[in-house]
């Protein structure tokens, strides 16, 4: 082989090798894109699976990693695509889950049209500093102290902020073997877009399935919006909105107490000035939650406004924990509760309200 032939052969080999490298890089890139797409589409299911796993370090790490991915998928609407694909393929792609048991199947019910169970005033006093608001518990048996032979089943429902509370309750009450926590909050849900996820109808399913003595509700982060009822436009914050939305809140309260459960309805927290949710909108919702709690025996409203604020009542991403150490309590979006500093702080406030109101020790 001549020198020119050897040079040509080496050049051909370099070209072929370069093509292999380019091809391998392309395959890797496509693989990463496919993986990222799948992760976004299925992040909610993965997050729910992690949430349903036993309490411990592995669960905490998995939820911490998957939670922001699941929220990104929800913000882009990709979680709905994943759920739709599950339904088409015949899989139970329903959101939600439980530390204590597997998540039940989800049904879709039409928008409820029944009248408001209990009339209330559309004007309520400020709830930013008020103690828990409780209606008389006539007709409801007292909450029994959990202990040997008396396990308390606590059903926790709500939206993605409710998921944060449920996560904290799971941590704070993990050592109490007489308390069974069913964490069943579902991200991207609420009481405004009830055609997407019907919480009043779903709560009836959960009550029959778990027979809880206590129901904890925290939702509203997705509800500061207008919606339609039939052909009628309901503008957020109007008297009509308060009436329709309040009827949905009242229905959930009535369902739970009729099933023999005491209810702790946890209000929305203070929001960052830079957040997409405004303090004014959250105050509107909280005043309505408090008004309905006063009208429903067995329901307690807990304001969390100052729980997650500075002593002067301002928003802060960092607050001191029980030891006085400054910890992060809010996510970067200024809306959600950070794990574990904020979720534990919120959960401890909820547990303290239960102990104070129902005279139990948890």
Buried (B, 14 or more C-beta within 10 A) or exposed (E): EEEEEEEEEEEEEEEEEEEEEEEEEEEEEEEEEEEEEEBBBBBBBBBBBBBBBEBEEEBBEBBBEBBBBBBBBBEEEBBBBBBEEBEEEEEEBBBBBBBBBEBBEBEEEEBBEEEBBBEBEEEBEEBBEBEBBBBEBEEBEEBEEBEEEEBBBBBBBBBBBBBBBBBBBBBBBBEBEBBBBBBBBBBBBBBBBBEEBBBBBBBBBBBEBBEBBBBBBBBBBBBBEEBEBEEEEBEBBEEBBBBBBBBBBBBBBBBBBBBBBBBBBBBBBBBBEEBEBEBEBBBBBBBBBBBBBBBBBBBBBBBBBBBBBEEEEEBBEEBEBEEEEEBBBBBEBBBBBBBBBBBBBBBBBBBBBBEBBBEBEB
